[in-house]
């Protein structure tokens, strides 16, 4: 799956180190239908918020919210995602529950060596 679609993919890309992010953003196979500047703005918003959401981006009827998991050294190691049907996991509900998901991701990271 491409890294520009879906909450967990966007989290992994938004919080990746600059070299990795630039490699993806400047890939010659980057789809012409995805505006790089607009996508970079979206990544900046994800970093500022601390989480990403997706609403029917990967699959019709599915939505997700995702937060980064960092190890104790501050290195991005994973993403925690919660997904569900888009008729129940609406954008408002995703934003309502995002702080709990961010906190759970923080706790998971604290457990890592």
Residue frames as qw, qx, qy, qz and C-alpha x, y, z in Angstrom:
[[0.000, 0.889, 0.457, 0.000, 0.00, 0.00, 0.00],
 [0.375, 0.598, -0.044, 0.707, 1.26, 3.51, -0.74],
 [0.412, -0.263, -0.496, 0.717, 2.44, 5.71, 2.12],
 [0.087, -0.071, -0.032, -0.993, 0.24, 8.62, 1.11],
 [0.613, -0.295, -0.417, -0.603, -3.01, 6.74, 1.86],
 [0.756, -0.383, -0.530, 0.020, -4.31, 5.69, 5.27],
 [0.417, -0.880, 0.089, -0.209, -3.83, 6.94, 8.81],
 [0.820, -0.448, 0.240, 0.262, -0.99, 4.62, 9.84],
 [0.715, 0.343, 0.221, 0.568, 0.95, 5.18, 6.62],
 [0.117, 0.855, 0.056, 0.502, 0.63, 8.93, 6.96],
 [0.597, -0.788, 0.145, -0.036, 1.79, 8.77, 10.60],
 [0.858, -0.169, 0.248, 0.417, 4.83, 6.72, 9.64],
 [0.536, 0.521, 0.203, 0.633, 5.71, 9.18, 6.90],
 [0.133, -0.915, -0.074, -0.374, 4.94, 12.34, 8.90],
 [0.588, -0.767, 0.254, -0.041, 7.13, 11.30, 11.82],
 [0.912, 0.156, 0.059, 0.375, 9.89, 9.65, 9.76],
 [0.429, -0.557, 0.157, 0.694, 13.30, 11.26, 9.73],
 [0.299, 0.764, -0.091, -0.564, 13.82, 13.89, 7.04],
 [0.003, -0.415, 0.798, 0.438, 15.96, 11.66, 4.80],
 [0.228, 0.230, 0.946, 0.033, 13.33, 8.90, 4.68],
 [0.311, 0.709, 0.468, -0.426, 10.47, 11.35, 4.17],
 [0.191, 0.713, -0.323, -0.592, 12.31, 13.18, 1.39],
 [0.121, -0.193, 0.909, 0.350, 13.10, 9.88, -0.35],
 [0.270, 0.472, 0.836, -0.076, 9.39, 9.02, -0.47],
 [0.225, 0.806, 0.258, -0.483, 8.25, 12.52, -1.40],
 [0.173, 0.725, -0.435, -0.505, 10.81, 12.77, -4.23],
 [0.574, 0.011, 0.804, 0.158, 10.35, 9.26, -5.58],
 [0.130, 0.219, -0.537, -0.804, 10.10, 9.43, -9.39],
 [0.205, -0.289, -0.890, -0.288, 7.11, 7.08, -9.17],
 [0.113, 0.328, 0.516, -0.783, 5.16, 9.52, -6.98],
 [0.284, 0.574, 0.749, 0.169, 1.63, 9.59, -8.47],
 [0.137, 0.243, 0.241, 0.929, 0.84, 12.64, -10.56],
 [0.363, -0.631, -0.525, -0.442, -2.62, 12.78, -8.99],
 [0.601, -0.668, -0.330, 0.291, -1.22, 13.57, -5.51],
 [0.179, 0.887, -0.111, 0.411, -0.04, 17.16, -5.07],
 [0.687, 0.029, -0.477, 0.548, 3.25, 17.03, -3.16],
 [0.047, 0.326, -0.272, 0.904, 2.90, 20.47, -1.58],
 [0.646, -0.385, -0.096, -0.652, -0.63, 19.79, -0.35],
 [0.891, -0.179, -0.415, 0.051, 0.46, 16.40, 0.98],
 [0.489, 0.173, -0.451, 0.726, 3.44, 17.98, 2.77],
 [0.282, -0.395, 0.145, -0.862, 1.03, 20.44, 4.38],
 [0.839, -0.314, -0.258, -0.362, -1.09, 17.50, 5.51],
 [0.787, -0.011, -0.476, 0.393, 2.01, 15.84, 7.04],
 [0.161, 0.318, -0.343, 0.869, 2.84, 19.08, 8.86],
 [0.577, -0.393, -0.020, -0.716, -0.70, 19.14, 10.29],
 [0.895, -0.184, -0.403, -0.042, -0.33, 15.51, 11.42],
 [0.567, 0.125, -0.480, 0.658, 2.89, 16.31, 13.26],
 [0.137, -0.355, 0.216, -0.899, 1.27, 19.34, 14.92],
 [0.745, -0.318, -0.121, -0.573, -1.79, 17.30, 15.97],
 [0.301, -0.432, 0.817, -0.235, 0.20, 14.22, 17.01],
 [0.547, 0.173, 0.814, -0.091, -2.03, 11.84, 15.06],
 [0.187, 0.158, -0.585, -0.773, -3.53, 11.15, 11.63],
 [0.614, 0.289, 0.577, -0.455, -6.96, 10.17, 10.44],
 [0.085, 0.107, -0.742, -0.656, -8.25, 8.58, 7.30],
 [0.560, 0.328, 0.481, -0.589, -11.82, 8.32, 6.12],
 [0.811, 0.452, 0.358, -0.097, -12.47, 5.80, 3.36],
 [0.129, 0.804, -0.484, -0.319, -9.00, 6.40, 1.88],
 [0.117, -0.341, 0.919, 0.159, -7.89, 2.77, 1.64],
 [0.056, -0.248, -0.952, -0.169, -11.24, 1.06, 1.53],
 [0.376, -0.400, -0.262, -0.794, -14.84, 2.25, 1.18],
 [0.736, -0.512, -0.329, -0.298, -16.66, 2.08, 4.49],
 [0.790, -0.280, -0.308, 0.450, -13.50, 2.09, 6.65],
 [0.014, -0.912, 0.140, -0.384, -12.02, 4.86, 8.80],
 [0.819, -0.179, -0.328, 0.436, -9.00, 5.01, 11.10],
 [0.150, -0.945, 0.206, -0.205, -7.06, 7.15, 13.52],
 [0.895, 0.071, -0.223, 0.380, -3.38, 6.52, 14.16],
 [0.271, -0.933, 0.230, -0.045, -0.63, 7.79, 16.46],
 [0.562, 0.567, -0.565, 0.208, 3.14, 7.30, 16.35],
 [0.861, -0.502, -0.001, 0.082, 4.98, 5.02, 18.76],
 [0.307, 0.779, -0.466, 0.286, 8.48, 6.16, 19.69],
 [0.811, -0.166, -0.463, 0.316, 10.99, 4.11, 21.67],
 [0.518, -0.760, -0.179, 0.349, 12.73, 5.55, 24.73],
 [0.494, -0.209, 0.261, 0.803, 15.42, 7.03, 22.49],
 [0.264, 0.639, 0.108, -0.714, 12.75, 8.99, 20.62],
 [0.036, 0.221, -0.771, -0.597, 13.01, 6.92, 17.43],
 [0.727, 0.165, -0.022, -0.666, 9.82, 6.19, 15.53],
 [0.169, -0.229, 0.958, 0.045, 9.27, 2.43, 15.64],
 [0.048, 0.369, 0.915, 0.154, 5.58, 1.85, 14.84],
 [0.317, -0.191, -0.097, -0.924, 2.11, 3.31, 14.59],
 [0.157, 0.272, 0.869, -0.382, -0.90, 2.45, 16.71],
 [0.295, -0.066, -0.415, -0.858, -4.12, 2.52, 14.71],
 [0.341, 0.309, 0.773, -0.436, -7.74, 2.05, 15.58],
 [0.206, 0.041, -0.572, -0.793, -10.09, 1.46, 12.70],
 [0.327, 0.347, 0.789, -0.387, -13.76, 0.82, 12.24],
 [0.296, 0.583, 0.672, 0.347, -16.71, 1.30, 9.96],
 [0.175, 0.160, 0.073, 0.969, -16.98, 4.86, 8.69],
 [0.380, -0.590, -0.433, -0.565, -20.64, 5.10, 9.64],
 [0.690, -0.653, -0.294, 0.103, -19.60, 4.69, 13.31],
 [0.601, -0.391, 0.045, 0.696, -16.05, 6.07, 13.30],
 [0.298, 0.897, 0.265, 0.192, -16.95, 9.48, 11.93],
 [0.442, 0.522, -0.207, 0.699, -14.42, 12.33, 11.67],
 [0.368, -0.701, 0.161, -0.589, -15.87, 13.88, 14.86],
 [0.916, -0.391, 0.041, -0.086, -15.56, 10.59, 16.77],
 [0.824, 0.244, -0.177, 0.480, -11.99, 10.09, 15.52],
 [0.179, 0.605, -0.247, 0.735, -10.97, 13.51, 16.83],
 [0.643, -0.607, 0.075, -0.460, -12.85, 12.85, 20.09],
 [0.957, -0.278, 0.067, 0.048, -10.95, 9.61, 20.72],
 [0.639, 0.617, -0.280, 0.363, -7.57, 10.70, 19.32],
 [0.163, -0.746, 0.488, -0.423, -6.15, 11.85, 22.70],
 [0.841, -0.311, 0.393, -0.202, -6.70, 8.36, 24.17],
 [0.922, 0.346, 0.037, 0.169, -5.00, 6.76, 21.18],
 [0.328, 0.772, -0.355, 0.413, -2.07, 9.18, 21.40],
 [0.464, -0.634, 0.493, -0.373, -1.72, 8.39, 25.12],
 [0.959, -0.062, 0.270, -0.064, -1.87, 4.64, 24.48],
 [0.764, 0.558, -0.137, 0.295, 0.84, 4.99, 21.83],
 [0.004, 0.789, -0.442, 0.428, 2.97, 7.01, 24.28],
 [0.727, -0.445, 0.447, -0.271, 2.58, 4.29, 26.94],
 [0.968, 0.217, 0.097, 0.079, 3.50, 1.57, 24.44],
 [0.515, 0.713, -0.288, 0.379, 6.64, 3.47, 23.54],
 [0.310, -0.722, 0.472, -0.400, 7.57, 3.84, 27.20],
 [0.907, -0.218, 0.333, -0.137, 7.45, 0.05, 27.54],
 [0.847, 0.484, -0.112, 0.188, 9.98, -0.41, 24.75],
 [0.733, -0.463, 0.091, 0.491, 13.67, -0.71, 25.49]]
